[in-house]
Amino acid sequence: MNRTTNSARGLALALLLPSTACLAPLSEAPAVTPQRPTFSSDTSTTAMGTYELEAGINYDHSDSFDTPLTLKRGLDEKSEMFVGFSPYKELSMPGPNADGPGDTVVGYRRRFHEREDHSAAWMAAVKLPTGDEDDGLSSGEVDVFLAGIYSRQVEDLSLVGYYQLELLGETTGSGFDVAHGMALAAGYPVAPELSAFGELAWQGGAETPDPLFVTLGAAYTVAPALVLDAAVVLGLNSQAPDVQLVVGFTRNMGRPGK
């Protein structure tokens, strides 16, 4: 494990441990704003001054195993910052499989327009190459992501349109390769504590695969501050994984010291 990986994991743990040490009871913490497990995110942001943890498992029986974790902090009523990484991931490779921690993503999301039935936000994030490049767990390059998000409520149906510009560090030289990501997502309550969601997403650009995939799942609200999710990701073309199973949760941990 290299020094950069140790530093990134230390940063994430330093942010995580103080908040988990004073975990607020479910009845006292604010409602969560889940962004997992879809490719896109919506315009909601973590409650001001509180920490929110998203964690889960992504499993593809023929290709990969991943444990994505994201810690978010509400900065004000309209913005949040977040740090995400994978404590452990495994990829099928010729010969021994590659395993270890993944890259680290640091980002910021802000809602700049809000009305009763629709809102808009932007997001910026940077991926730091903290995974092991030699094992294939990282490209070894810094990537930059800029996104625009539009959410709309049509009676009980929630709709999200998402576009992401991806500036991917070139592995064979300096500069960036330009790629894009787009998604349409919808959510609908099927019971007081249960909702269903679906998303159609695509990524592609110069010198990158063009995966097209759909995510279908459900979310169960244990309490406003805790939501469980489960989904299946189905590849719609040869560049996307065939089937991936995803389970996880989102938990608002309250305000430090409260």
C-alpha positions in Angstrom: 0.0 0.0 0.0 1.5 3.4 -1.0 1.7 6.5 1.1 -1.0 8.3 -1.0 -3.4 5.4 -0.2 -2.6 5.6 3.5 -3.2 9.4 3.5 -6.5 9.1 1.7 -7.8 6.4 3.9 -6.6 8.3 7.0 -8.5 11.4 5.8 -11.8 9.4 5.3 -11.4 7.7 8.7 -10.6 11.0 10.4 -13.9 12.4 9.1 -15.8 9.3 9.9 -14.7 8.4 13.4 -15.8 11.7 15.2 -19.3 11.4 13.7 -19.7 7.7 14.5 -18.5 8.3 18.1 -21.5 10.5 18.7 -24.1 8.7 16.6 -27.5 10.4 17.0 -30.5 8.2 17.8 -32.7 7.4 14.8 -35.5 9.4 16.4 -33.4 12.6 16.7 -31.4 12.7 13.5 -32.7 14.5 10.4 -34.1 12.7 7.4 -31.5 11.2 5.0 -30.9 12.2 1.4 -29.8 9.0 -0.3 -27.8 9.3 -3.5 -26.9 5.6 -3.8 -27.1 3.2 -5.5 -27.7 4.8 -8.9 -25.1 6.3 -11.2 -26.9 9.7 -11.0 -27.6 11.8 -7.9 -30.5 14.1 -7.3 -30.6 17.7 -6.0 -31.1 17.0 -2.3 -28.3 17.7 0.1 -27.4 16.5 3.6 -29.1 18.5 6.5 -27.0 21.5 7.5 -24.3 20.7 10.1 -25.0 16.9 10.1 -23.0 13.9 8.8 -24.5 11.3 6.6 -23.0 7.9 5.7 -23.7 5.9 2.6 -22.3 2.3 2.4 -22.9 -0.9 0.6 -21.7 -3.9 -1.4 -21.6 -4.2 -5.2 -21.3 -7.8 -6.4 -20.7 -9.2 -9.9 -20.2 -12.9 -9.7 -18.0 -13.0 -12.8 -16.0 -9.8 -12.6 -15.9 -7.7 -9.3 -16.7 -7.1 -5.7 -16.8 -3.6 -4.2 -17.5 -1.9 -0.9 -18.3 1.8 -1.8 -18.5 4.1 1.2 -19.3 7.9 1.1 -19.3 10.3 4.0 -21.3 13.6 3.4 -21.5 16.7 5.5 -24.2 19.4 5.1 -22.6 22.8 4.8 -25.8 24.9 4.7 -29.4 24.5 3.6 -28.4 24.1 -0.1 -24.9 22.5 -0.2 -22.8 19.6 1.0 -19.3 18.1 0.6 -18.5 14.5 0.4 -15.6 12.0 0.5 -16.0 8.5 -1.0 -13.7 5.5 -1.3 -13.8 1.7 -1.3 -12.1 0.2 1.7 -11.9 -3.1 -0.2 -12.5 -4.1 -3.8 -11.6 -7.1 -5.9 -11.4 -7.4 -9.7 -11.1 -10.6 -11.8 -7.7 -10.5 -13.6 -5.7 -13.0 -15.7 -3.8 -14.9 -13.0 -4.5 -13.9 -9.3 -7.3 -11.5 -8.8 -6.5 -7.9 -7.8 -7.7 -6.7 -4.4 -7.3 -3.8 -2.0 -8.6 -0.3 -1.4 -9.9 1.8 -4.3 -9.5 5.4 -5.4 -10.8 8.3 -3.4 -13.4 10.9 -4.6 -13.8 14.3 -3.0 -16.7 16.5 -4.1 -19.2 19.3 -3.6 -22.9 19.5 -4.5 -25.0 22.7 -4.4 -28.7 23.3 -5.2 -29.0 26.7 -7.0 -32.7 26.6 -8.0 -35.6 25.4 -6.0 -39.4 25.6 -6.4 -42.3 23.6 -5.0 -42.2 20.9 -7.7 -38.7 21.1 -9.2 -35.1 22.0 -8.5 -31.6 22.1 -10.0 -28.1 21.6 -8.7 -24.5 21.3 -9.8 -21.8 19.0 -8.6 -18.0 19.0 -8.9 -15.7 16.1 -7.8 -12.1 15.0 -8.2 -11.0 11.4 -8.2 -7.6 10.9 -6.5 -5.6 7.8 -7.7 -5.2 6.1 -4.2 -5.8 2.6 -5.5 -2.9 0.3 -6.6 -2.2 1.1 -10.2 0.0 -1.9 -10.7 -2.8 -4.2 -9.7 -5.3 -2.5 -12.0 -7.3 -1.0 -9.1 -6.6 2.5 -10.3 -5.8 4.3 -13.6 -3.1 6.1 -11.6 -4.4 9.5 -12.9 -6.5 12.3 -11.5 -10.0 12.6 -12.9 -12.4 15.5 -12.7 -16.2 15.4 -12.9 -18.7 18.2 -13.4 -22.4 17.5 -13.3 -25.7 19.2 -13.8 -28.8 17.8 -12.1 -32.6 18.5 -12.5 -35.2 17.0 -10.3 -39.0 17.2 -10.8 -42.0 16.0 -8.7 -45.1 14.9 -10.7 -47.6 14.0 -8.0 -46.0 10.9 -6.4 -43.5 10.3 -9.1 -40.0 11.7 -8.7 -37.9 12.3 -11.8 -34.2 13.1 -12.2 -32.3 14.1 -15.3 -28.5 14.0 -14.9 -25.5 14.9 -17.1 -21.9 14.5 -16.2 -18.8 15.8 -18.0 -15.8 13.6 -17.3 -12.2 14.8 -17.7 -10.1 11.6 -17.4 -6.4 11.8 -16.9 -4.5 10.4 -19.8 -2.6 7.2 -18.9 -0.2 7.6 -21.8 0.6 11.3 -21.7 -0.4 14.6 -20.1 -3.8 16.2 -20.3 -7.3 14.8 -20.2 -9.6 12.6 -22.3 -13.1 13.9 -22.4 -16.0 11.5 -21.7 -19.7 11.9 -20.8 -22.3 10.3 -18.5 -26.1 10.7 -18.8 -29.0 9.2 -16.9 -32.7 9.4 -16.4 -34.1 8.1 -13.1 -37.5 7.8 -11.5 -38.8 6.8 -8.1 -42.3 6.0 -6.8 -43.7 5.1 -3.4 -45.4 1.7 -3.3 -46.1 1.6 0.4 -45.7 4.0 3.4 -42.1 2.8 4.0 -41.2 1.3 0.6 -40.4 2.9 -2.7 -39.3 1.6 -6.0 -36.8 3.2 -8.3 -35.3 2.8 -11.8 -32.6 4.4 -13.9 -31.3 4.2 -17.4 -27.7 5.4 -17.7 -24.9 5.6 -20.3 -21.2 6.5 -20.1 -18.9 7.1 -23.1 -16.3 9.2 -24.8 -12.9 9.1 -26.5 -10.9 5.9 -25.9 -13.4 4.7 -23.2 -16.0 1.9 -23.3 -19.6 2.9 -23.8 -21.6 1.0 -21.2 -25.4 1.3 -21.3 -27.2 -0.1 -18.2 -30.4 0.0 -16.2 -30.7 -0.1 -12.5 -33.9 -1.4 -10.8 -34.4 -1.5 -7.1 -36.3 -0.6 -3.9 -35.6 1.4 -0.8 -37.0 0.7 2.7 -37.3 3.5 5.2 -36.6 2.1 8.7 -36.8 5.6 10.1 -36.4 9.0 8.5 -32.7 8.9 9.4 -32.1 5.4 8.0 -32.9 4.0 4.6 -32.0 0.5 3.3 -31.6 -0.2 -0.4 -31.3 -3.1 -2.8 -31.0 -3.1 -6.6 -29.9 -5.1 -9.6 -27.9 -3.4 -12.4 -28.4 -5.0 -15.8 -26.0 -4.3 -18.7 -27.8 -3.5 -22.0 -24.7 -3.8 -24.3 -21.4 -5.7 -24.4 -19.5 -2.9 -22.7 -21.5 -3.1 -19.5 -21.4 -5.8 -16.9 -24.1 -8.4 -17.4 -25.6 -8.4 -13.9 -24.6 -6.7 -10.7 -26.3 -7.0 -7.3 -26.2 -4.0 -5.0 -27.2 -3.6 -1.3 -26.6 -0.9 1.2 -27.9 1.8 3.5 -27.9 5.6 4.1 -27.8 6.9 7.7 -27.8 10.4 9.0 -25.6 10.5 12.1 -26.6 13.9 13.4 -24.4 16.8 14.5 -21.1 16.2 16.2 -21.3 16.7 19.9 -25.1 16.6 20.1 
